[in-house]
């Protein structure tokens, strides 16, 4: 205690734990085989399934995107 360091688990961007129910825009883009810029464009237009704006960033629901990809196959 008193060391000035934050305690608890440290999460990297690619290690958000099993409870995470969202993809980043980059992860969603990779799954779709498109670039991040296109994924952001689709999210802003409301055309990326499961994309939600949280403040200044987007998250993509895994359930919604995975379901859409399953339906598209």
C-alpha positions in Angstrom: 0.0 0.0 0.0 1.0 3.6 -0.5 3.2 2.8 -3.5 1.1 5.0 -5.9 0.4 2.0 -8.2 -3.1 0.9 -9.1 -4.0 -2.5 -7.8 -6.0 -5.1 -9.5 -5.9 -6.8 -12.9 -4.3 -5.0 -15.8 -6.2 -5.5 -19.1 -4.6 -5.2 -22.5 -6.9 -4.1 -25.4 -6.9 -7.8 -26.7 -7.4 -9.3 -23.2 -10.6 -7.9 -21.9 -11.7 -11.1 -20.1 -14.4 -13.6 -20.7 -17.2 -11.2 -19.6 -16.7 -8.8 -22.5 -19.8 -8.9 -24.7 -18.6 -6.5 -27.3 -16.1 -6.2 -30.1 -14.0 -3.1 -30.9 -14.5 -1.6 -34.3 -11.2 -3.0 -35.3 -12.2 -6.5 -34.3 -15.6 -6.2 -36.1 -13.8 -4.9 -39.2 -11.5 -7.9 -39.2 -14.4 -10.3 -38.8 -16.1 -8.6 -41.8 -13.0 -8.5 -43.9 -13.2 -4.7 -44.2 -11.0 -1.8 -43.1 -11.5 0.1 -39.8 -12.3 3.3 -41.7 -15.2 1.5 -43.5 -16.4 -0.1 -40.2 -16.5 3.4 -38.6 -18.3 4.7 -41.6 -20.9 1.9 -41.4 -21.3 2.4 -37.6 -21.9 6.1 -38.0 -24.5 5.4 -40.7 -26.3 2.9 -38.5 -25.5 0.1 -40.9 -23.1 -2.0 -38.8 -25.2 -4.6 -36.9 -24.8 -4.2 -33.1 -22.8 -1.0 -33.2 -23.5 1.4 -30.4 -21.9 4.8 -29.6 -20.5 5.1 -26.1 -19.4 8.7 -25.7 -16.8 9.2 -28.5 -16.3 5.6 -29.3 -18.2 2.7 -30.7 -18.6 -0.9 -29.4 -20.2 -3.7 -31.3 -22.5 -6.3 -29.7 -21.0 -9.8 -30.2 -24.5 -11.3 -30.1 -25.8 -8.9 -32.8 -22.9 -9.1 -35.1 -22.3 -12.9 -34.8 -26.1 -13.4 -35.3 -26.0 -11.3 -38.4 -23.0 -13.1 -39.8 -24.7 -16.4 -39.1 -27.8 -15.2 -40.9 -25.7 -13.9 -43.8 -23.9 -17.2 -44.4 
